[in-house]
Amino acid sequence: MASRPHALLFDLDGTLADSVTLILSAFRHAFTTHFGAAPPDAEWIAGMGTPLETQMRALVDDDATAATLVATYREWQHAHHDELLREYAGVRDTLALLRTRGHAMAVVTSKGNDAAQRALDRLQLAEFIDVMIGQDSTTKHKPDPEPVLLALEELGRDADDALFVGDSPHDILAGNAAGVFTVGALWGPFPRGELERAAPRRLIAEMRALVPLLAELDPAALPR
């Protein structure tokens, strides 16, 4: 049993931040601008949780075209970010409660560091986050475990003393490979079946459900 509250790692897009509308709109805009039409949304959603450049390169034939699309995507997303970004229900209240209970917290995202920090600031979540690991923090990215392991290192915690909450199979695979307790967030854009195939230790339907899960895993860490 842990002697202190578990460290908590969170994905950002689709987990803490309701950015799906923003992301899909930027994707459609980029492809429509350069090709007159966009691939089906499902093709983009499948890559969410991996770096933007990786997603884009999977859909086009060469690096130059991918770079052009990335630039258009980022320009549109930057312009519409604050208008379209939302917090999922219960996120801020849950993080605030977990902070009072002594949990160290990190964000582990494939979004660029500046963009991730902007999202945390916009949603007023930055005050709860001790460590932010973004795309610029590592050379390998989810589903590789490197970003999760770096977050643990910077928090000074071991894998068996941490949970990783994420909405994508890429999050779960990275967390499992790092040896942390993985929690699939069902409120993101991925179907339940896709998350289940990645083998999370638990699935939760809303952010608030993390609190009773933590009580179940480590009742001694709750305040007396």
C-alpha positions as CSV (number, residue, x, y, z in Angstrom):
1,M,0.0,0.0,0.0
2,A,1.4,3.4,-0.9
3,S,2.6,5.6,2.0
4,R,1.6,8.7,0.1
5,P,-1.1,9.6,-2.4
6,H,-0.4,8.2,-5.9
7,A,1.1,10.4,-8.5
8,L,-1.4,11.2,-11.2
9,L,-0.6,11.6,-14.9
10,F,-3.1,12.9,-17.4
11,D,-3.3,13.2,-21.1
12,L,-4.6,16.6,-22.2
13,D,-6.7,16.6,-25.4
14,G,-9.7,14.4,-25.0
15,T,-9.0,13.9,-21.3
16,L,-8.6,17.2,-19.5
17,A,-9.4,19.5,-22.4
18,D,-12.5,19.1,-24.6
19,S,-10.6,20.1,-27.7
20,V,-12.1,17.6,-30.2
21,T,-14.2,20.2,-32.0
22,L,-11.1,22.5,-32.2
23,I,-8.9,19.7,-33.5
24,L,-11.3,18.3,-36.1
25,S,-12.1,21.8,-37.4
26,A,-8.4,22.6,-37.8
27,F,-7.9,19.2,-39.6
28,R,-10.8,19.8,-42.0
29,H,-9.7,23.4,-42.7
30,A,-6.1,22.3,-43.5
31,F,-7.1,19.6,-46.0
32,T,-10.0,21.6,-47.5
33,T,-7.6,24.5,-48.0
34,H,-5.0,22.5,-49.9
35,F,-7.0,19.6,-51.4
36,G,-10.6,20.9,-51.6
37,A,-11.9,18.1,-49.3
38,A,-10.8,16.4,-46.1
39,P,-10.5,12.7,-45.3
40,P,-13.1,11.2,-42.9
41,D,-12.9,12.4,-39.3
42,A,-12.3,8.8,-38.2
43,E,-8.9,8.8,-39.9
44,W,-7.8,11.8,-37.9
45,I,-9.3,10.6,-34.6
46,A,-7.3,7.3,-35.0
47,G,-4.1,9.2,-34.7
48,M,-5.1,11.5,-31.8
49,G,-2.7,11.2,-28.9
50,T,0.3,11.1,-31.3
51,P,2.3,14.2,-32.5
52,L,0.6,16.4,-35.1
53,E,3.4,15.8,-37.7
54,T,3.0,12.0,-37.3
55,Q,-0.7,12.2,-37.9
56,M,-0.4,14.4,-40.9
57,R,2.4,12.4,-42.5
58,A,0.2,9.2,-42.2
59,L,-2.3,10.8,-44.5
60,V,-0.1,12.3,-47.3
61,D,2.6,11.1,-49.5
62,D,5.6,13.3,-48.6
63,D,7.1,15.4,-45.9
64,A,6.8,18.7,-47.7
65,T,3.1,18.3,-48.1
66,A,2.7,17.3,-44.5
67,A,4.7,20.3,-43.3
68,T,2.4,22.6,-45.4
69,L,-0.7,21.1,-43.9
70,V,0.7,21.3,-40.4
71,A,1.4,25.0,-40.8
72,T,-2.1,25.7,-42.0
73,Y,-3.6,23.5,-39.2
74,R,-1.6,25.4,-36.6
75,E,-2.5,28.8,-37.9
76,W,-6.2,28.1,-37.9
77,Q,-6.1,26.4,-34.5
78,H,-4.1,29.3,-33.0
79,A,-6.7,31.7,-34.2
80,H,-9.7,29.8,-32.9
81,H,-8.2,28.1,-29.8
82,D,-9.7,30.2,-27.0
83,E,-13.1,30.3,-28.7
84,L,-13.5,26.5,-29.1
85,L,-11.5,25.0,-26.2
86,R,-13.7,23.7,-23.4
87,E,-13.2,21.9,-20.1
88,Y,-14.8,18.5,-19.6
89,A,-17.4,18.4,-16.8
90,G,-15.9,18.0,-13.4
91,V,-12.2,18.3,-14.5
92,R,-11.3,21.4,-12.5
93,D,-13.2,20.5,-9.4
94,T,-11.7,17.0,-9.4
95,L,-8.1,18.3,-9.8
96,A,-8.7,20.8,-7.1
97,L,-9.9,18.1,-4.7
98,L,-7.0,15.8,-5.6
99,R,-4.6,18.7,-4.9
100,T,-6.0,19.1,-1.4
101,R,-5.4,15.4,-0.9
102,G,-1.7,15.7,-1.8
103,H,-1.5,14.0,-5.2
104,A,1.4,15.1,-7.4
105,M,0.1,15.7,-10.9
106,A,1.5,15.8,-14.4
107,V,0.3,16.2,-17.9
108,V,1.7,13.9,-20.6
109,T,0.7,15.0,-24.0
110,S,1.8,14.8,-27.6
111,K,0.8,18.4,-28.1
112,G,3.7,21.0,-28.5
113,N,4.8,22.4,-25.1
114,D,3.7,26.0,-25.8
115,A,0.3,24.9,-27.1
116,A,-0.2,22.6,-24.1
117,Q,0.6,25.3,-21.7
118,R,-1.8,27.7,-23.5
119,A,-4.6,25.1,-23.1
120,L,-3.8,24.6,-19.4
121,D,-3.8,28.4,-18.8
122,R,-7.0,28.9,-20.8
123,L,-8.9,26.3,-18.7
124,Q,-7.3,27.5,-15.5
125,L,-5.8,24.1,-14.8
126,A,-2.1,25.0,-14.7
127,E,-2.1,25.7,-10.9
128,F,-2.7,22.0,-10.3
129,I,0.0,20.6,-12.6
130,D,3.4,20.0,-11.2
131,V,5.1,18.7,-14.4
132,M,4.1,19.2,-18.0
133,I,5.6,16.8,-20.6
134,G,4.8,17.8,-24.2
135,Q,6.0,16.9,-27.6
136,D,9.1,19.0,-27.2
137,S,10.1,17.3,-24.0
138,T,11.1,13.9,-25.5
139,T,12.5,12.4,-28.7
140,K,10.0,9.5,-28.6
141,H,6.3,9.9,-28.2
142,K,3.3,7.9,-27.2
143,P,2.7,5.0,-27.6
144,D,6.3,4.8,-26.6
145,P,6.7,5.0,-22.8
146,E,9.4,7.6,-22.9
147,P,7.1,10.6,-22.0
148,V,5.5,8.7,-19.2
149,L,8.8,7.7,-17.8
150,L,10.1,11.3,-18.0
151,A,7.0,12.5,-16.1
152,L,7.7,10.0,-13.3
153,E,11.3,11.0,-13.2
154,E,10.5,14.7,-12.9
155,L,7.9,14.0,-10.2
156,G,10.4,11.8,-8.4
157,R,7.9,8.8,-8.4
158,D,8.1,5.2,-9.3
159,A,5.8,3.5,-11.8
160,D,4.1,1.4,-9.2
161,D,3.1,4.6,-7.4
162,A,1.4,6.3,-10.3
163,L,-1.8,6.3,-12.5
164,F,-2.0,7.5,-16.0
165,V,-5.5,8.7,-17.2
166,G,-5.9,9.0,-21.0
167,D,-8.6,8.8,-23.6
168,S,-6.7,7.2,-26.4
169,P,-5.2,3.7,-27.0
170,H,-1.8,5.5,-27.5
171,D,-2.1,6.8,-23.9
172,I,-2.9,3.3,-22.5
173,L,-0.2,1.6,-24.5
174,A,2.4,4.1,-23.3
175,G,1.3,3.8,-19.7
176,N,1.2,0.0,-19.8
177,A,4.7,-0.1,-21.3
178,A,5.9,2.3,-18.5
179,G,4.4,0.0,-15.8
180,V,1.9,2.5,-14.4
181,F,-1.7,1.8,-13.5
182,T,-3.7,2.9,-16.7
183,V,-7.1,4.3,-16.6
184,G,-9.1,4.7,-19.8
185,A,-11.2,7.9,-20.1
186,L,-14.5,7.1,-21.9
187,W,-15.5,10.8,-22.4
188,G,-13.0,11.3,-25.2
189,P,-13.5,10.6,-29.0
190,F,-12.4,7.0,-29.0
191,P,-15.0,4.2,-28.8
192,R,-14.9,2.0,-25.8
193,G,-13.9,-1.1,-27.8
194,E,-10.7,0.6,-29.0
195,L,-9.7,1.5,-25.5
196,E,-10.5,-2.0,-24.2
197,R,-8.2,-3.5,-26.8
198,A,-5.3,-1.4,-25.4
199,A,-5.9,-3.1,-22.1
200,P,-6.3,-0.3,-19.5
201,R,-6.5,-1.5,-15.9
202,R,-9.7,0.4,-15.5
203,L,-12.2,2.4,-17.5
204,I,-14.1,5.4,-16.1
205,A,-17.0,7.2,-17.6
206,E,-16.4,10.7,-16.1
207,M,-13.6,12.6,-14.4
208,R,-15.2,12.6,-11.0
209,A,-15.1,8.8,-11.0
210,L,-11.3,9.0,-10.5
211,V,-11.9,10.0,-6.9
212,P,-13.6,6.8,-5.7
213,L,-11.2,4.7,-7.8
214,L,-8.3,6.2,-5.9
215,A,-10.1,5.6,-2.6
216,E,-10.4,1.9,-3.6
217,L,-6.8,1.6,-4.6
218,D,-5.3,3.5,-1.7
219,P,-7.8,4.1,1.1
220,A,-5.0,4.9,3.6
221,A,-4.1,8.0,1.5
222,L,-7.4,9.6,2.2
223,P,-7.6,12.4,4.8
224,R,-8.8,11.2,8.2
